[in-house]
């Protein structure tokens, strides 16, 4: 979000705010300021300044929490720019939990200044998946008549029935739908249903589920994220396994599950049963593979995905280099900071244009929407290709 133009003053550190400050200080104290995170950070790679690095943001958040530095619009902008990719965690020798630290820092940031209009609107909409679905249906209808500047997202797919849902004849497994994915991932859920059917499983529709809450947490709205987590906790009570399709949603979904319920990345789940999946011969095809930050740094299912794709006869995979380290989607940042987000995306698009691929695969909904808005080829979840190539 854009930094506000008015001066800000720090609120008194008392009660819950003091507890947050203590938590942030404890997380920040693990940082030994070695700088090994800098080469892994997309924002540092872009801007080459300390304030746009994990080390710089940790120092900034620590001093703001301690009250030794007054907040400024420029300082808040440096916190805003963090993509939350957590690549720094993967290389940190001290084990700094930067994801948790960033969440607490943004909770405090939200107390210092009100969220922007776009953030509030997005939080309200994703918490109401039915309303969001209707609005996206309208967006699909008017999309052809809209000028390019009013098409921030690709056109949603047409509505379709997802065959293979639970009927009581086969064991069933629950699937997390989410918010914007409820409309955009209809073809993907149909593909997952076909893959599960090949394992003699059916998809179980779960009523009452909602957004995972990641957008709220990343915007500092702890109460909103907690409310959505509680709704999902209730909705999935009694389920043994819940499959997630978006790597960016997985951590929040897993944290919300009741005792005895496991959230499992759908790619990892299918890889466990890969020997039972048979893929037929087809015309040779070269595809480009994008590994989202959250798949690489959070779910860790990138190896499983590569192994699944390697089982498909005639498929040549060209894996895109991370470029600056992130595609730039980063939840709401592709809409809130479109110019910066496009800058992170461009190295990937340049590789894509040179790849000779016929389509691009990516396992996170936000990355796919961001990439599809500028790619000159179909952008899909990898499971859609795997379902196409199933041997019948």
N, C-alpha and C positions, 0 to 999 in steps of 0.2 A: 504494500500500500504506500501511497505517497506520504511523505512526512508533512505534518501540519505546519502552517506558517506562523502560528501564534506561539509565544513562549510558553514553556511548560514548567510546572513546579512539582517537586517530588512530594508525595503524600507522606504523612507521618508513618513511621515503621512501628506499628503496634498491632497486637493481636495476631490475626491470621497473616498479616503482611510481614510481621517480624518472623513468624515461623517460616514463611516463604524465603525471606532473606537468609535465614540460617541454613535452610536446605540448599539454597543456591551457593552460599559460601562453602558448605561442605563439599558440594560437587566440584566447585571451581578449585578448591584447595588441592585436588588430585593432579591438576595440571602443573607440570614441571617446566613449562615454557620452553621446551626443547625445540619446537618448530618443525618437527617431523610431519605435522599435519598440513603444513602449508602447501607442499606439492600436490596433495590429494584434494585440495579445496577448490571447487569450481569458481567461487567468487574471487578468491585470491588469484587464480589463473587468469581471470578476466581483468581485474583492476590493478593487481600487483601492489596493493597497499596493505599494511598490517591490519588496519581496522576492518578489512574485508576478509580476514582469515579467522579460523576457529580460535587461535591463540589471542588475537586481538579482541574478538567478541567476548571471550571468557574474561579478559581483563576489564573490558567495558562493563559487562554485566555485574562483575564483582564490585567494582567501585560505585556503580549506581545503587546496588543493593545496600552497600555500606553507608551510602549517603555522603561519600567523600567527593563525588563528582555530580554536578548539577546536570540534569538531562537537557539535551539540545535537540533540535530537529535533525541535525546531521548525524548525531549519535544514534538516534532512533532509526534513521534510514539505514545505517549499517546493520542494525539488528533485523530490520525488515528484509534486507537483501538476502539473508541466509536462506538457502534452499532446503535446509533440513535433510540433506542427502545422507548424512552420517558417514560419509567416506572417511572423515577424520577419525571416527571411532575404530575403523578397521586397521588403521596404522598407528594408533596411539599406544606407546609402550607403557603408559601409566594407567591405562584402562579408564580414561575419563569417559563418563556416560554423557556425552555431549547432547544426545537427543533429549534426555531428561532435563539437563541444564537449560537447553533452549526453551523447553516448554515452561519451566519456572520463570525464566527471564521474560518470556512474552506474557505470562500472567501478570507479572509486575508492570510490564510495559502497558498493558491494557488499563491498569489502575492509574497510570500517569496521564494517559490520553485516551479519549474515546475512540472506538474502532471507526473506520471509514464507512461510508455508505455502502460501497460494494461488499465489504466484509459482512456487514449486518444483513444485507439482502441475501447473500449467499448462505449465511448461517441459517436464516429463517427458511429458505427454500429447501435446503438439503434435509432439514429436520422434518419436512412435510413431503415425503416421496410421492404421495398421490397428486398433490398440487403441482409439484415439479414435473411429474410425468405428463400432466395435462398441458403445461406450458411448453414442454419440449415437443409435444404433439402439434401444438400450434406453430411452433418454430419450424417443424418439418414442413408443414403446409405452406407457409409463406416464404420458406427458404429460397426457392427459385426466383422470387421477385425482389429479394433483398440485394442492395448493393454490397460489394465486397467488404466495405467498412463496417457493415452491420451483421457480419457473419463471424462472430468470434469463435464459434465451434463448428465442426463439420455437421452436415445434415444428419439427423438421427435416422436410423433404419426404420423400415416399415414394421408395423406390429405383426406378430405372427404367433401361432400356437406352438408351444414347446412340447413336443411329443416326448414320451419316456418318463413322465412324472409318475409318482407312486400310485399304484392301484391296489396294493395289497397282495399282488401275485408274486412280487419279488422283494427282496430286502431293499430298503430305501436308505438314502443318505441325504442329510440336509445341506443346503447351499446358501451362502450369504449373498444377498442380492445387492444391497447398498442403496444409494440414492440416485445419482445421475446414471449409474450403470443399469438401473432398473429399465431404462429405455434404450440406452446405447448398447447394452450387452445382451439383448434378446437373442441375436444370432449365436452369440457365444454360449449362452445357456443351452440353446438347442444342440450345439456341438458337444457340450459336456454331457448332455443327456444321451447322445449316441455313444459316446465313449464309455459312459457308465453302463449302458445297456450291453455293450460288448463284454463287460465284467459281470453281467447278470445282476446289475444294481439299477435302482430307479432313483430319480431325484424326488425329494420330499419338499413340497412347498411349505414354507414356515410363515404363518401369519404373525403380524405384530412386529416384525423386524424393521429396522430403520437405518439411517446413516450410521457409519461406524464412529463418527465424532472426531475424526482426525482434523478436519478443517477447523473445527471449534478449538481443539487443543492447540493447533499450530497458531491460531489467532489469539491465544491467551484466555479463551472462554472456558475455564475449567468447569464451571457449573453446567454449561451447555453440553460439554463432552461427557460429563458424568451422567446427565439425564439420559442421553442417547445410549450410553453403555448399560444403564439400568434397564432400559427398554429391550435391548438385545439380550441381556442376561435373562430376562423373563421369557422372551420369545423362544429362546433356544433351550430352555429348561427341559430336560428329559431326552435331549438328543445326545447320542454318543460321539458323533463326529460331524463337524461343520466344515464344509469346503469353502475356501476363499478363492476368488478369481482375480482379484486385484492385489498386487503385491503392496501397494500403498495403503490398503485397508487392513492388511493382515494383523499387524501388531495390535491395533486398537480392538479388532474383533477378538483376538486371542485373549487379551486382557479382560474382556467383558464376559467371557464364557463362565457359566456356573461350574461348580466342582463336578468332575466326572465327564465334562464335555470338552473335547479337544478340537481346536481350530487347526485345520491342516491346509496348507497351500495345495490347490488342486493339481498343480504340476507335480509336486512331490508325491501326492497320493497316487497319481497315475503311474509315476515312475516305479513305485513300489510293486505295482501289478503289471509292469511292462511286458513280462513274459507271456501274459494272457492276451495282449493286444497284437493283432496281426494287421500289417499294413500292406496293401496291394501294390503291384507294379503300376506305374503310370509314366506319362511322358516326363522326361528329365526337366527339372525346374531349379533355377537359382533363386534363393530367397535371401533377404537381408534380415539379420537378427539384431535387435536392440535389447540390451540388458538394462532394465531400469535400475536406478540407484537402490530402491527398496528391495528389489529382488537380489541384488548383489550383496547389500549390506545388512538386510533385515531377515528376509525369509531364507536366503541361502539356497534357493531352488534353481539357480542358474546352471549348476552342473547336471541336475536332474533333467532340465530342459534340453541341454545339449545332447544328453544321452538318448532322450526320446526322439529328437529330430534325427539322430544318427541311425535310428531303426527304420526310417522311411526310405524305401528304395528309390533311386533316381533323384534324390534331393541333395542339392549342393547349398551349403549354408555359408554366407559371408557375414561374419560378425562385425558390426560397426565398432570402431574404436570409440571410447567414451568422449573423445573430443576435448571439450573443456571440463568434462567429468560429469555432466548432467545435461539433460535435454532442455531444462529450464521451466518445465511445466510446474513442478513444485506446488501442487495443490491449486491455490488461487492465484499464484504469481503470474501465470501465463495471461491472466485477464487484468490483474492489478498493475503489472509491470511489463506490458507487451513488448516494448522495445528491447529491454534486457532479456526477456525470455526468448525472443527471436534470435538474439545474439548467441545464446547458449545452443540453440537448435541448429544454427547454420552449419557448423562443422559436420554435424551428423548428416544434414541434407546434402552437403557437398560430397561426402563419402557415398551416400545413397545414389546420387546421380552417376557416380563413376563405377558403381558395383555391378551393373548389368542385371540386377535383380528384378523380378516381376512383381514382388510384393514385399512389404515390410512387416515383421512380426515383433510385438512387444507385449509383455505380460502385465502392464499396468494401464488402467483406464485413462488416467490423466496424461501419461506419456503418449498414448495412442491418439487422444484428441488433439494434443498439441502438435504432434508430428503430422497427423492427417490433414490438419488445417493448411499445411504448406507442401506436403508430399504429392508428387505426380503419379502415385500408384496406390493400390489398395493397402490399407494398414489394418492388420488383424491381430487378434490374440493367437499365440501359437497353437492353442487347442483347436481352433477353427481349422487350421490346416491338417492337424492330426485326424480330426473327425472326417475330413474330406477323403483322406487316404486310407481309411479303414477298409479292410478286406471284408466283403459281405459274404 
